[in-house]
């Protein structure tokens, strides 16, 4: 199947959702957990740094590790794939990414199922959340409530997804005519289950990725290539 065929499915759709993963931001220079890039990404195990257990063991190290990641994201710019999605305001964005590159590209309807790295929240869940500067991220500090330290407002390994956010993501995938699956290996659950949910509700599945993925078998059309090349061409072809 060709990019033209995928474009025809998009043109015929009344509603469309994009479900994206780390591969969407990789061309911007944002390293992924499964493909570590340089320095702190090779020194420390991300599975440990991004977990309640790692935070309990060494909270200062975890916050320093996140400071490196925040610097990386803060210095990154939206790539052509982000901009192509932002040009289509009719597409609902459901993303596993915690960065703000979709928002900086101009997307308004963004559902971040794994949280937002541009904010910190209370580890004791008192409800306190504060936005941070990615280029000058704060270190370890107490929450104003005094119960616990502040930590990145992201979902760590072993933690549950926020019900309100998850419900919005499910609705967006259940109700779309086309689900555009971009830059994800479709291996992290429950998020990857959104693809099957869309398929079970008769959505057409278009996959854009650099390599075959866990979504390949249920895709109507799979387009292999760099997302910042394929996505702009695809969204212009309709």
Buried (B, 14 or more C-beta within 10 A) or exposed (E): EEBEEBBBBBEEBEBBBBBBBBBBBBBBEBBBBEEBEEEBBEEBEBEBBBBBEBBEEBBEBBBBBBBBBBBBBBEBEBBBBBBBBBBBEEBBBBBBBBBBBBBBBEBEBBBBBBBBBBBBBBBBEBEBEEEBEBEEBEEBEEBEEEEBBBBBBBBBBEEEBBEEBBEBBBBBBBBBBBBBBBBBBBEBEEBBBBBBBBBEEEBBBBBBBBEEBBBBEBBBBBBEBBBBBBBBBBBEBB
